[in-house]
């Protein structure tokens, strides 16, 4: 039967089933519909078998020139009870609250990650049947570091080129550990323009030392360490 238009003023039922959620008799909700399923919407070739109760594909109706990228768009809140299998990218412009464990192969954030603790947990590199966990070192600043060894008659430490726009050189600190002998190594001067740290040893002898250099990032706001509030929602840190 070919029906060009079908108008249902009360309720539409497709298949066998009785749904109490939509009301019955005089309490039936006008404009509601029940479909027993499975139900497929959109491009017919997107599915070759029954993969879900509701299967939504691309919009291919030739009566419409629109070919939207989204197969589903919802305005309002969405609640999902059960597992979600996501293939492809997910873009979230608001807040996301996770009550359990989040597992991801790779994730990026344009803002801050706030957590009670932060750690990595990997398969143990040398003990079968074991795992290895390390916690992140915490501090009252957003800082970066570089480390290495200065030797072979070179009494200068070259800092990474990208540090020019990344760190505040006024916050830079240098730790030196002499190797082989006590050298009385000091930091003679720091040149932000050259991105170099000039060292000097006792009697002008060549420097042979490990170095560990830290500096606070200049591309982000300073961390507010203590603030009034009852939860992380009160934090002034972005």
RAURMO-V905960 format. One record per helix or strand. SS is the DSSP state (H for helix, E for strand). FROM is the first residue (numbers start at 0). TO is the last residue. If there is no record, write none. Layout:
ss=SS from=FROM to=TO
ss=SS from=FROM to=TO
//
This chain:
ss=E from=10 to=13
ss=H from=24 to=26
ss=E from=31 to=34
ss=E from=38 to=40
ss=H from=43 to=45
ss=E from=53 to=55
ss=E from=118 to=122
ss=E from=130 to=134
ss=E from=142 to=149
ss=E from=155 to=157
ss=H from=160 to=164
ss=E from=166 to=166
ss=H from=168 to=170
ss=E from=172 to=177
ss=E from=185 to=190
ss=E from=195 to=199
ss=H from=201 to=203
ss=E from=208 to=216
ss=H from=231 to=233
//
